[in-house]
Amino acid sequence: MLGGAIFYLSNAWKPIVEKEIREAVFTSTDSLYTINFDDISLNLFTGTVAFKNLEFKADRTVFDKLKKSLKAPNHLFYVKIDGLTLKKVHPWLIYFRKHLKMNSIVIENPQIEVFFENIKQPDSSEIDQRTAYQRLSKFLKGVEIQTIDFFEVDFTYVDKSYKKPRVDRVSNVEISVKDLLIDSLAHLDKTRFYYTKDISVNVRDHTYKTRDGMYTLKFKDLTASTAGRSAKLGDFKVIPNYPEIEFSKKYKFQKDRFSMNFKEISLNHIDFKELNIRRKLVGRSLTLRNGLVSIFVNRELPPATFDKGRNFPHTAFQRFELNTLIDTVSVQNVNVRYTEYNPKTLKKGTVFFNQINGAILNVTNDSLALLRDNRCKANLSCLLMGRGALAVNINLNLTDPAGSFSYSGELGEFNLKTLNSLTRPLGLLEVKSGLLKKATFSVSANSNYAKGSIKMIYEDLKIRILGMNEEKKTIKTKGLASLVANTLIIEDSNPGKDGILRTGNIEYVRPKSASFFNLMWKRVFVGVK
């Protein structure tokens, strides 16, 4: 008799539940969204409700009307699910108290599409200030769900703020929502994000090819949590799709080729509401840990025709479309390699900086934050060529159209022969001997000009002047030139016998083809020479 009664009630309630769900979605979203499904099954004995072929979509006609009245949201959603299961629903609470309570919702293989449009927002006085509870109160007095789990999500994000919409797609996404609560007081709970205690996202083994086809971006896993206010990217790689020389010849001019690999990139204290509502990325600390950045330039090709000054990091960042405010970027054990191919010697020269550690402060393109402080400062330490302890301080003006900045630093004791892997192929010069005791440098620059000085304390300096054997295409030593240089020109120590410390002056008009990194290290290199 009990089984028969449950079977009867389950079927009798079915049309009522279907009607109430459709009406609740339609009314609570002001007729913007509708929900449809092929079938619904209820089991009052187990408290299970299952939907088949569910579809949640927006009405474009209603959306267009809302846009005209400045009431449209920036995001529209389309969700299609083969099957959705509600577990341990308490039907008597719904019927007698209008309180929806259940243990979990399980959603498998959903297709989720999010469309973003940069829509003009109304004045705060015109925004619908009703809470979710007020929108739902006609149907329910409360909603309480312990967990909502999405498995194997196929997620697509369409940014329609561009002339040609940009489409990004991610598969293998898992989303978990914990402790969803909607009642008359839940909106006052500051520990909740959109009525939940936590929304966590996990993406595994994602690969993305850039629009120009020159790079592939990969990461092993991406995790984010609203409760932890954090996001972490594991084993992130930027992989060029062609070898160095082949890559460079895809262009008609010199083009920097980048390769990156970071074991971990993490951002903490994220304001997810600002990110969702205003597309503003606010975070306290971004950490780059255990990384390698390689840059390659082929000097065989003609210089770029455009001015690379516009791509100085602090200038280019102001054009970054996502409004960003990060207090501190922490760099931990990052290596940087810069390589040039010299067509005269047919060889490559590399300068590398190992174990870079330090902090970059006030990384922002937010207009209000820039009014308070328009300076980005970096304090970094590393090992030049893996040997010499180098400390550098950089001060960037984030609002100057000319891209002004300054940098200074100090290099500790260093065997100058270590520079041969760089000076032989690029400068046709070899250090036979030489010990640097200490070097200090200071440079002021902008996108057009650089001026400064370098002081080096060194001893026992001997060099070789090199040239090219044009027939064999090999590097040879110029004995007479080397003898003259060491005897008459080169001072083998600084200070010299007179005790006066000589200074290398740096004065440089930047050609349009020179990049920021090229300007920084080559100006110091000029001072050294």
Salt bridges, closest charged atoms under 4 A:
GLU23 OE2 - LYS138 NZ 3.82
ASP30 OD1 - ARG130 NH2 3.16
ASP30 OD2 - ARG135 NH1 3.46
ASP39 OD1 - LYS14 NZ 2.82
GLU55 OE1 - LYS57 NZ 3.96
ASP64 OD1 - ARG60 NH2 3.98
GLU117 OE2 - ARG60 NH2 3.53
GLU117 OE1 - LYS67 NZ 3.27
GLU117 OE2 - LYS160 NZ 3.80
ASP128 OD2 - ARG130 NH2 3.09
ASP128 OD2 - ARG135 NH2 3.02
GLU144 OE1 - HIS99 NE2 3.32
GLU152 OE2 - ARG204 NH2 3.36
ASP154 OD2 - ARG169 NH2 2.40
ASP159 OD2 - ARG279 NH2 3.11
ASP168 OD1 - ARG211 NH2 3.91
GLU174 OE2 - ARG204 NH1 3.03
ASP179 OD2 - ARG192 NH2 3.28
ASP189 OD2 - ARG192 NE 3.29
ASP189 OD2 - LYS197 NZ 3.79
ASP235 OD1 - LYS263 NZ 3.96
GLU244 OE1 - LYS348 NZ 2.55
ASP256 OD1 - LYS308 NZ 3.66
GLU264 OE2 - ARG289 NH1 2.45
GLU274 OE2 - ARG278 NH1 2.53
ASP307 OD1 - ARG510 NH2 2.44
GLU321 OE1 - ARG166 NH1 3.96
GLU340 OE2 - ARG299 NH2 3.06
GLU340 OE2 - LYS522 NZ 3.37
ASP366 OD1 - LYS280 NZ 3.39
GLU410 OE1 - LYS438 NZ 3.85
GLU413 OE1 - LYS437 NZ 3.91
GLU430 OE1 - ARG424 NH1 2.51
GLU430 OE2 - ARG464 NH1 2.39
GLU470 OE1 - LYS473 NZ 3.51
ASP492 OD2 - LYS462 NZ 3.96
